[in-house]
Amino acid sequence: MRELSMERIKTSVGIKFKVAGRINSVNEAYFEKMLTDAYEENYTLLVLNMQEVTLMTSIGIRIILKTYKCYIKAGGRFRIEDPSEVVKNVMGLSALQQMMVD
């Protein structure tokens, strides 16, 4: 069983991922590939629903920040919706919550 799942939901203007589980070094390649693939498919909006994230290390922050910068630089939009308490705490510590959380 994968420690991280990402359900892909296409919308009329972008893509949403329902992220559940743990974002850490064990599954960083999977997490990064899913976000990179969405960027390369030229979606103008990427939304991460992180309500069911139970752990997020600094690796997750690095990947999210990298993806955010790519979207903003390309004129797209990136946001996080319904962050779990774990995500809020980690992002609050890194001052990213104000930038990306709806």
Backbone as a printed PyTorch tensor [residue, N CA C, xyz], in Angstrom:
tensor([[[  0.8300,  -1.1880,   0.0000],
         [  0.0000,   0.0000,   0.0000],
         [  0.8790,   1.2580,   0.0000]],

        [[  0.5460,   2.1910,  -0.8420],
         [  1.2820,   3.4430,  -0.9430],
         [  0.9470,   4.3290,   0.2550]],

        [[  1.9490,   4.9810,   0.8020],
         [  1.7340,   5.8840,   1.9290],
         [  1.0900,   7.1900,   1.5070]],

        [[  1.0500,   7.4430,   0.2070],
         [  0.5060,   8.6870,  -0.3180],
         [ -0.3750,   8.3740,  -1.5150]],

        [[ -1.5630,   8.9530,  -1.5290],
         [ -2.4150,   8.8180,  -2.7060],
         [ -2.7970,  10.2060,  -3.1980]],

        [[ -2.9480,  10.3060,  -4.5060],
         [ -3.2980,  11.5760,  -5.1310],
         [ -4.3450,  11.3170,  -6.2030]],

        [[ -5.5820,  11.6310,  -5.8730],
         [ -6.6640,  11.4820,  -6.8390],
         [ -6.6670,  12.6980,  -7.7540]],

        [[ -6.6300,  12.4610,  -9.0510],
         [ -6.5900,  13.5170, -10.0690],
         [ -7.9970,  13.8460, -10.5400]],

        [[ -8.3670,  15.1280, -10.4550],
         [ -9.6900,  15.5610, -10.8930],
         [ -9.5090,  16.7120, -11.8740]],

        [[ -9.8790,  16.4960, -13.1250],
         [ -9.7730,  17.5530, -14.1270],
         [-10.9710,  18.4840, -14.0220]],

        [[-10.7060,  19.7760, -14.1750],
         [-11.7710,  20.7730, -14.1990],
         [-11.7030,  21.4990, -15.5300]],

        [[-12.6030,  22.4230, -15.7610],
         [-12.6070,  23.1370, -17.0430],
         [-11.3790,  24.0210, -17.2300]],

        [[-10.7800,  24.4860, -16.1520],
         [ -9.6250,  25.3820, -16.2860],
         [ -8.3480,  24.8350, -15.6750]],

        [[ -8.4170,  23.6980, -15.0600],
         [ -7.2130,  23.2020, -14.4150],
         [ -7.3450,  21.7860, -13.9180]],

        [[ -6.5690,  21.5130, -12.8950],
         [ -6.5540,  20.1780, -12.3110],
         [ -6.4850,  20.2990, -10.7980]],

        [[ -7.1480,  19.3610, -10.1500],
         [ -7.1500,  19.3120,  -8.6900],
         [ -6.6610,  17.9380,  -8.2750]],

        [[ -5.8600,  17.9190,  -7.2370],
         [ -5.4320,  16.6630,  -6.6380],
         [ -5.9810,  16.5870,  -5.2290]],

        [[ -6.6110,  15.4710,  -4.8970],
         [ -6.9950,  15.1880,  -3.5160],
         [ -5.8520,  14.3470,  -2.9470]],

        [[ -5.0740,  14.9760,  -2.0930],
         [ -3.8720,  14.3560,  -1.5470],
         [ -4.2090,  13.7410,  -0.1930]],

        [[ -3.8040,  12.4950,   0.0080],
         [ -4.0660,  11.8180,   1.2740],
         [ -2.8390,  11.0080,   1.6880]],

        [[ -2.5200,  11.0820,   2.9690],
         [ -1.4150,  10.2780,   3.4920],
         [ -0.2210,  11.1100,   3.8870]],

        [[  0.9510,  10.5310,   3.6570],
         [  2.2070,  11.1000,   4.1300],
         [  3.0560,  11.6240,   2.9820]],

        [[  3.5530,  12.8440,   3.1270],
         [  4.4700,  13.4220,   2.1450],
         [  5.8310,  13.4970,   2.8240]],

        [[  6.7060,  12.5840,   2.4190],
         [  8.0350,  12.4970,   3.0330],
         [  9.0320,  11.9270,   2.0290]],

        [[ 10.2160,  11.5770,   2.4970],
         [ 11.2630,  11.0910,   1.5980],
         [ 10.9180,   9.7660,   0.9410]],

        [[ 10.0440,   8.9890,   1.5450],
         [  9.6540,   7.6910,   0.9860],
         [  8.9130,   7.8710,  -0.3370]],

        [[  8.0930,   8.9230,  -0.4370],
         [  7.2620,   9.0930,  -1.6310],
         [  7.4520,  10.4360,  -2.3240]],

        [[  8.5690,  11.0990,  -2.0670],
         [  8.7980,  12.4090,  -2.6860],
         [  8.8180,  12.3450,  -4.2070]],

        [[  9.3860,  11.2940,  -4.7810],
         [  9.4590,  11.1800,  -6.2390],
         [  8.0550,  11.0880,  -6.8450]],

        [[  7.1770,  10.3320,  -6.2210],
         [  5.7940,  10.2000,  -6.6900],
         [  5.0730,  11.5510,  -6.6120]],

        [[  5.1790,  12.2260,  -5.4690],
         [  4.5260,  13.5180,  -5.2630],
         [  5.0210,  14.5360,  -6.2910]],

        [[  6.3280,  14.6020,  -6.4500],
         [  6.9000,  15.5690,  -7.3920],
         [  6.5140,  15.2490,  -8.8310]],

        [[  6.5140,  13.9820,  -9.1930],
         [  6.1520,  13.6010, -10.5670],
         [  4.7060,  13.9660, -10.8830]],

        [[  3.8010,  13.7260,  -9.9510],
         [  2.3920,  14.0740, -10.1780],
         [  2.2410,  15.5760, -10.4260]],

        [[  2.9260,  16.3980,  -9.6480],
         [  2.8180,  17.8440,  -9.8090],
         [  3.5350,  18.3180, -11.0700]],

        [[  4.6810,  17.7360, -11.3660],
         [  5.4210,  18.0930, -12.5780],
         [  4.6290,  17.7170, -13.8270]],

        [[  4.0280,  16.5390, -13.8280],
         [  3.2190,  16.1150, -14.9730],
         [  2.0710,  17.0860, -15.2160]],

        [[  1.4120,  17.5360, -14.1450],
         [  0.2990,  18.4870, -14.2830],
         [  0.8020,  19.8020, -14.8780]],

        [[  1.9620,  20.2500, -14.4360],
         [  2.5350,  21.4940, -14.9710],
         [  2.8560,  21.3390, -16.4590]],

        [[  3.4450,  20.2200, -16.8230],
         [  3.8320,  19.9840, -18.2130],
         [  2.6280,  19.8050, -19.1360]],

        [[  1.4650,  19.5010, -18.5740],
         [  0.2500,  19.3890, -19.3670],
         [ -0.4120,  20.7510, -19.5760]],

        [[  0.2570,  21.8030, -19.1110],
         [ -0.1580,  23.1970, -19.3320],
         [ -1.4990,  23.5710, -18.7180]],

        [[ -1.8240,  23.0180, -17.5810],
         [ -3.0170,  23.4660, -16.8710],
         [ -2.7570,  24.8590, -16.3150]],

        [[ -3.7350,  25.7460, -16.3940],
         [ -3.5460,  27.1090, -15.9020],
         [ -3.8030,  27.2230, -14.4050]],

        [[ -4.4210,  26.2160, -13.8240],
         [ -4.7170,  26.2230, -12.3930],
         [ -4.4120,  24.8520, -11.8080]],

        [[ -3.6770,  24.8460, -10.7180],
         [ -3.4160,  23.6130,  -9.9750],
         [ -3.8930,  23.8270,  -8.5470]],

        [[ -4.7610,  22.9400,  -8.0850],
         [ -5.2870,  23.0010,  -6.7220],
         [ -4.9080,  21.7070,  -6.0040]],

        [[ -4.3730,  21.8610,  -4.8090],
         [ -4.0890,  20.7070,  -3.9710],
         [ -5.0520,  20.7220,  -2.7980]],

        [[ -5.9410,  19.7370,  -2.7430],
         [ -6.7930,  19.5650,  -1.5760],
         [ -5.9990,  18.6800,  -0.6230]],

        [[ -5.6110,  19.2430,   0.5160],
         [ -4.7070,  18.5420,   1.4270],
         [ -5.3730,  18.2200,   2.7650]],

        [[ -6.6660,  18.0560,   2.7340],
         [ -7.4350,  17.7900,   3.9420],
         [ -7.0370,  16.4790,   4.6220]],

        [[ -6.5990,  15.5020,   3.8340],
         [ -6.2930,  14.1850,   4.3800],
         [ -4.8010,  13.8950,   4.4840]],

        [[ -3.9790,  14.9300,   4.4800],
         [ -2.5330,  14.7420,   4.6440],
         [ -2.2460,  14.5750,   6.1350]],

        [[ -1.5740,  13.4790,   6.4750],
         [ -1.3070,  13.1640,   7.8830],
         [  0.1200,  13.4900,   8.3130]],

        [[  1.0190,  13.6950,   7.3500],
         [  2.4040,  14.0530,   7.6410],
         [  2.9550,  14.7940,   6.4400]],

        [[  3.6820,  15.8720,   6.6830],
         [  4.3780,  16.5650,   5.6020],
         [  5.6990,  17.0800,   6.1490]],

        [[  6.7760,  16.6140,   5.5560],
         [  8.1050,  17.0510,   5.9760],
         [  8.5520,  18.2190,   5.1000]],

        [[  9.7670,  18.6780,   5.3380],
         [ 10.3160,  19.7870,   4.5510],
         [ 10.4360,  19.4260,   3.0740]],

        [[ 10.5110,  18.1640,   2.7690],
         [ 10.5480,  17.7200,   1.3730],
         [  9.2610,  18.1400,   0.6630]],

        [[  8.1380,  17.9760,   1.3150],
         [  6.8600,  18.3910,   0.7420],
         [  6.8240,  19.8910,   0.5070]],

        [[  7.3290,  20.6480,   1.4580],
         [  7.3930,  22.1110,   1.3070],
         [  8.2470,  22.4820,   0.0980]],

        [[  9.3870,  21.8310,  -0.0420],
         [ 10.2840,  22.1250,  -1.1710],
         [  9.5810,  21.8740,  -2.5030]],

        [[  8.8970,  20.7490,  -2.6270],
         [  8.2190,  20.4010,  -3.8700],
         [  7.0660,  21.3660,  -4.1420]],

        [[  6.2920,  21.6850,  -3.1180],
         [  5.1800,  22.6220,  -3.2810],
         [  5.6890,  23.9970,  -3.6870]],

        [[  6.7430,  24.4720,  -3.0470],
         [  7.2880,  25.7890,  -3.3720],
         [  7.8290,  25.8290,  -4.8030]],

        [[  8.5170,  24.7880,  -5.2070],
         [  9.0430,  24.6980,  -6.5770],
         [  7.9030,  24.7400,  -7.5980]],

        [[  6.8470,  23.9730,  -7.3360],
         [  5.6930,  23.9390,  -8.2350],
         [  4.9940,  25.2890,  -8.2600]],

        [[  4.8120,  25.8910,  -7.1050],
         [  4.1840,  27.2130,  -6.9980],
         [  4.9430,  28.2260,  -7.8490]],

        [[  6.2540,  28.2560,  -7.7250],
         [  7.0750,  29.2150,  -8.4850],
         [  6.9310,  28.9920,  -9.9930]],

        [[  6.8960,  27.7400, -10.4210],
         [  6.7200,  27.4380, -11.8510],
         [  5.3880,  27.9620, -12.3590]],

        [[  4.3230,  27.7140, -11.6120],
         [  2.9900,  28.1660, -12.0350],
         [  2.9040,  29.6870, -12.0890]],

        [[  3.4060,  30.3540, -11.0840],
         [  3.3470,  31.8120, -11.0370],
         [  4.1730,  32.4170, -12.1730]],

        [[  5.3660,  31.8850, -12.3850],
         [  6.2370,  32.3860, -13.4490],
         [  5.5850,  32.2310, -14.8250]],

        [[  4.8130,  31.1650, -15.0150],
         [  4.1580,  30.9030, -16.3050],
         [  2.8100,  31.6110, -16.4230]],

        [[  2.4420,  32.3910, -15.4010],
         [  1.1710,  33.1090, -15.4460],
         [ -0.0170,  32.2870, -14.9860]],

        [[  0.2480,  31.1480, -14.3910],
         [ -0.8200,  30.2950, -13.9010],
         [ -1.1590,  30.5800, -12.4560]],

        [[ -2.0290,  29.7550, -11.9190],
         [ -2.4310,  29.8960, -10.5240],
         [ -2.2410,  28.5710,  -9.8050]],

        [[ -1.8530,  28.6570,  -8.5520],
         [ -1.6000,  27.4920,  -7.7160],
         [ -2.1790,  27.7930,  -6.3440]],

        [[ -2.9280,  26.8510,  -5.7940],
         [ -3.4350,  27.0790,  -4.4400],
         [ -3.6370,  25.7670,  -3.7090]],

        [[ -3.7010,  25.9040,  -2.4100],
         [ -3.9680,  24.7730,  -1.5330],
         [ -5.3170,  25.0310,  -0.8790]],

        [[ -6.1790,  24.0100,  -0.8890],
         [ -7.4740,  24.1550,  -0.2360],
         [ -7.6220,  23.1120,   0.8580]],

        [[ -8.3700,  23.4650,   1.8660],
         [ -8.6680,  22.5700,   2.9880],
         [ -7.4300,  21.8770,   3.5590]],

        [[ -6.4140,  22.6350,   3.9530],
         [ -5.2290,  21.9810,   4.5080],
         [ -5.5410,  21.3370,   5.8660]],

        [[ -4.9730,  20.1760,   6.0890],
         [ -5.1130,  19.5250,   7.3920],
         [ -4.3480,  20.3440,   8.4330]],

        [[ -4.5520,  20.0420,   9.6930],
         [ -3.8210,  20.7460,  10.7540],
         [ -2.3220,  20.5580,  10.5910]],

        [[ -1.9100,  19.3670,  10.1720],
         [ -0.4910,  19.0900,   9.9430],
         [  0.0590,  20.0330,   8.8760]],

        [[ -0.6450,  20.1560,   7.7760],
         [ -0.2090,  21.0290,   6.6810],
         [ -0.1970,  22.4830,   7.1420]],

        [[ -1.2300,  22.9070,   7.8470],
         [ -1.2710,  24.2820,   8.3590],
         [ -0.0720,  24.5740,   9.2430]],

        [[  0.2460,  23.6360,  10.1280],
         [  1.3770,  23.8360,  11.0410],
         [  2.6990,  23.9370,  10.2950]],

        [[  2.9420,  23.0210,   9.3770],
         [  4.2000,  23.0290,   8.6280],
         [  4.2960,  24.2780,   7.7550]],

        [[  3.2200,  24.6150,   7.0660],
         [  3.2480,  25.7910,   6.2020],
         [  3.3190,  27.0770,   7.0130]],

        [[  2.6870,  27.0910,   8.1740],
         [  2.7640,  28.2550,   9.0440],
         [  4.1820,  28.4950,   9.5120]],

        [[  4.8960,  27.4220,   9.8080],
         [  6.2780,  27.5360,  10.2350],
         [  7.1560,  28.0770,   9.1240]],

        [[  6.8280,  27.7740,   7.9000],
         [  7.6460,  28.2280,   6.7850],
         [  7.0880,  29.4830,   6.1180]],

        [[  6.0630,  30.0790,   6.6890],
         [  5.4440,  31.3320,   6.1880],
         [  4.8330,  31.1870,   4.7960]],

        [[  4.5230,  29.9950,   4.3750],
         [  3.9230,  29.7810,   3.0650],
         [  2.4100,  29.8120,   3.1080]],

        [[  1.8570,  29.6580,   4.2870],
         [  0.4050,  29.5830,   4.4080],
         [ -0.2640,  30.8180,   3.8340]],

        [[  0.2770,  31.9900,   4.0950],
         [ -0.3290,  33.2220,   3.6010],
         [ -0.3090,  33.3130,   2.0760]],

        [[  0.7000,  32.7350,   1.4410],
         [  0.8370,  32.8080,  -0.0140],
         [ -0.1460,  31.9110,  -0.7380]],

        [[ -0.3680,  30.6970,  -0.2210],
         [ -1.0070,  29.6740,  -1.0280],
         [ -2.3170,  29.1210,  -0.5170]],

        [[ -2.6470,  29.2900,   0.7340],
         [ -3.8150,  28.6220,   1.2860],
         [ -5.0560,  29.4730,   1.1140]],

        [[ -6.0910,  28.8400,   0.6160],
         [ -7.4030,  29.4890,   0.4700],
         [ -8.1210,  29.4780,   1.7840]]])
